[in-house]
Amino acid sequence: MPHGRTAPPKAGQDNHGCWIAVAIGGLLALGSALSQCDSTKSTTIDAEKPFGAASLTNQIEAIEPPATVEPLARAQVTRGLRHLRLAYAAEGLSGAMIYSQSCYDGLSRNFTWAALDRCGAFDLQAVRTAEAAPGDGLSSELEYFGPETAAARYLAIANKAGETVENSDLRLEALQKQVTRAALPRAASTPASIESPAALDEEDVTTEPAPSPTDGTIDSNWFNRMTAKTGKAAVER
């Protein structure tokens, strides 16, 4: 071989180097994809954890904070307790979960502190009901009405609406105190005739009729439809 000239690389060496480069590139791409999958999965789980449904996580972002923070609406707490009794009597924890999700969905479209307190009271009473009769619900319903999960829903929305973390905790504590003074609702299989006046919450001076299919879907406006129906019947009599 003449001096001053470099021998050309062998074809086998070129192919070997290309395969190494391809393998390294493939491993890097796979590692990046796995990292993105793990990150997405973690974000989804964390977002769903306080609410029990991914849709509720999105709803909280849609809430428009009001100009001022209002005190706990005790009358709405009582109303939420009534609603839980009606929903549970009609459909058990399944109906309660449908109502709760509808209630929080309503907050995303038209937030008021009174409505939040009604939703929160409903949920906290459902939590107590689920703990007293765990066999009445499916695993998804029991998870949705877990104590920490229900509390997190209320606190997250209170914070998004402008309340401080400390005051949100105090508001939840006051709500819990009022809820725990109320009697638990009867099961759907219990005849209405055996419910005593003592089973009504302390500020409830009315007795709603037993729910029926004509009352429509169990949602946050269900009670309004039922009371309107009851009032109309009273006028006709």
C-alpha positions in Angstrom: 0.0 0.0 0.0 1.4 3.4 -0.9 2.4 5.7 1.9 0.1 8.7 2.7 -3.2 6.9 1.8 -5.8 5.6 4.4 -7.3 2.2 3.9 -11.1 2.4 3.3 -13.2 0.9 6.2 -14.5 -2.5 5.7 -18.3 -3.0 5.0 -18.7 -5.2 8.0 -17.4 -2.5 10.3 -19.8 0.1 8.9 -22.8 -2.2 9.4 -21.7 -3.0 12.9 -21.4 0.7 13.8 -24.8 1.5 12.3 -26.6 -1.3 14.3 -25.0 0.0 17.5 -26.3 3.5 16.8 -29.8 2.3 15.9 -29.9 0.2 19.1 -28.9 3.2 21.3 -31.3 5.4 19.6 -34.1 2.9 20.1 -33.4 2.5 23.8 -33.4 6.3 24.3 -36.7 6.6 22.5 -38.3 3.8 24.5 -37.1 5.3 27.8 -38.6 8.7 26.9 -41.9 7.1 25.9 -42.1 5.1 29.2 -41.3 8.2 31.2 -44.1 10.1 29.5 -46.6 7.3 30.1 -45.6 7.1 33.8 -46.0 10.9 34.1 -49.4 10.9 32.5 -50.6 8.0 34.6 -49.4 9.7 37.8 -51.1 13.0 36.9 -54.4 11.2 36.1 -54.4 9.3 39.4 -53.6 12.3 41.5 -56.3 14.4 39.7 -59.0 11.8 40.3 -58.0 11.0 43.9 -60.0 13.8 45.7 -63.1 13.5 43.6 -63.6 9.9 42.6 -64.4 10.9 39.0 -62.1 12.6 36.5 -64.9 14.8 35.3 -65.2 16.5 38.7 -61.5 17.4 38.5 -62.2 19.3 35.3 -65.3 20.9 36.8 -63.4 22.5 39.6 -61.2 24.3 37.1 -64.3 25.9 35.5 -65.5 27.5 38.8 -65.6 31.3 38.7 -64.7 32.6 42.2 -67.3 35.0 43.6 -66.5 38.4 44.8 -66.8 37.6 48.5 -66.7 34.6 50.7 -70.0 34.0 52.5 -70.5 32.3 55.9 -71.7 28.7 56.3 -75.3 28.5 55.0 -76.9 26.4 57.8 -80.3 26.3 56.1 -78.6 24.8 53.0 -76.9 22.2 55.2 -80.3 21.1 56.5 -81.5 21.0 52.9 -78.6 18.8 51.9 -79.5 16.4 54.7 -83.0 16.1 53.4 -81.8 15.5 49.9 -79.6 12.6 51.1 -82.5 11.0 53.0 -84.6 11.1 49.8 -81.9 9.9 47.4 -80.9 7.1 49.8 -84.5 6.0 50.3 -85.0 5.8 46.6 -81.8 4.3 45.2 -79.4 3.8 48.1 -75.8 4.9 47.7 -76.0 4.6 43.9 -78.6 7.4 43.9 -76.6 9.4 46.4 -73.6 9.2 44.2 -75.6 10.4 41.1 -77.0 13.3 43.1 -73.5 14.3 44.5 -71.9 14.3 41.1 -74.8 16.4 39.7 -74.5 18.8 42.6 -70.8 19.4 42.1 -71.4 19.7 38.3 -73.9 22.5 39.0 -71.2 24.4 41.0 -69.0 24.5 38.0 -71.7 26.3 36.0 -73.1 28.5 38.7 -71.1 28.6 41.9 -72.7 29.9 45.2 -71.4 29.3 48.7 -74.9 28.1 49.7 -74.9 25.4 47.0 -71.4 24.3 48.1 -72.6 23.9 51.6 -75.6 21.9 50.4 -73.4 19.6 48.4 -71.0 19.2 51.2 -73.7 18.4 53.8 -75.1 15.8 51.4 -71.7 14.2 51.0 -70.8 14.1 54.7 -74.1 12.5 55.6 -73.6 10.0 52.8 -70.2 9.2 54.3 -71.8 8.5 57.7 -74.4 6.4 56.0 -71.8 4.4 54.0 -69.8 3.8 57.2 -72.9 2.6 59.1 -74.0 0.2 56.3 -71.0 -0.7 54.1 -72.9 -3.6 52.5 -75.3 -1.2 50.9 -72.9 0.1 48.3 -70.6 -1.0 45.5 -66.9 -0.5 46.0 -66.9 2.5 43.7 -69.6 4.2 45.8 -67.9 3.4 49.0 -64.7 4.9 47.6 -66.5 8.0 46.4 -68.0 8.5 49.8 -64.8 7.8 51.7 -64.3 10.4 54.5 -61.1 11.8 53.1 -62.4 11.8 49.5 -65.6 13.7 50.4 -63.7 16.2 52.6 -61.2 16.8 49.8 -63.9 17.6 47.3 -65.4 20.3 49.6 -62.0 21.8 50.6 -60.7 21.9 47.0 -63.7 23.8 45.8 -63.8 26.1 48.8 -60.1 27.0 48.1 -60.8 27.5 44.4 -63.7 29.8 45.2 -61.4 32.1 47.2 -61.3 30.8 50.8 -58.0 30.4 52.5 -56.8 26.9 53.4 -57.1 27.6 57.1 -60.6 29.0 56.8 -61.7 26.2 54.5 -60.7 23.7 57.3 -62.7 25.7 59.8 -65.7 25.8 57.5 -65.5 22.1 57.0 -65.3 21.5 60.7 -68.4 23.6 61.3 -70.2 21.7 58.6 -69.3 18.4 60.1 -70.6 19.4 63.5 -74.0 20.3 62.1 -74.1 17.1 60.0 -73.2 14.8 62.9 -76.2 16.1 64.9 -78.6 14.7 62.3 -80.0 11.2 62.3 -78.9 8.8 59.6 -81.4 8.0 56.8 -83.3 4.8 56.7 -82.5 2.2 54.1 -84.5 1.9 51.0 -86.0 -1.4 52.1 -87.4 0.1 55.4 -91.1 0.8 55.2 -91.9 4.5 55.4 -94.5 3.9 58.1 -91.9 3.0 60.7 -89.8 6.2 60.4 -90.4 8.2 63.6 -90.3 12.0 63.9 -86.9 11.6 65.8 -85.4 10.4 62.5 -85.8 13.8 60.9 -82.9 16.3 61.2 -83.3 18.9 63.9 -84.4 21.8 61.6 -86.6 19.8 59.3 -90.2 20.5 60.0 -91.6 18.8 56.8 -91.9 15.2 55.8 -91.4 14.7 52.1 -93.4 11.9 50.3 -91.6 8.7 49.3 -89.8 9.1 46.0 -91.3 7.6 42.9 -90.2 7.1 39.3 -92.3 10.1 38.2 -90.1 12.4 40.3 -87.5 12.2 37.6 -83.7 11.8 37.7 -82.0 12.1 41.1 -80.1 15.3 40.8 -79.5 18.5 42.7 -82.9 19.9 41.6 -84.8 16.8 42.6 -86.0 18.2 45.9 -87.4 21.3 44.3 -89.5 19.2 41.9 -90.7 17.0 44.7 -91.7 19.9 47.0 -93.4 21.7 44.1 -95.4 18.5 43.4 -96.3 18.1 47.0 -97.5 21.8 47.3 -99.6 21.4 44.2 -101.3 18.3 45.6 -102.0 20.2 48.9 -103.7 23.0 47.0 -105.8 20.6 45.0 -107.0 19.0 48.2 
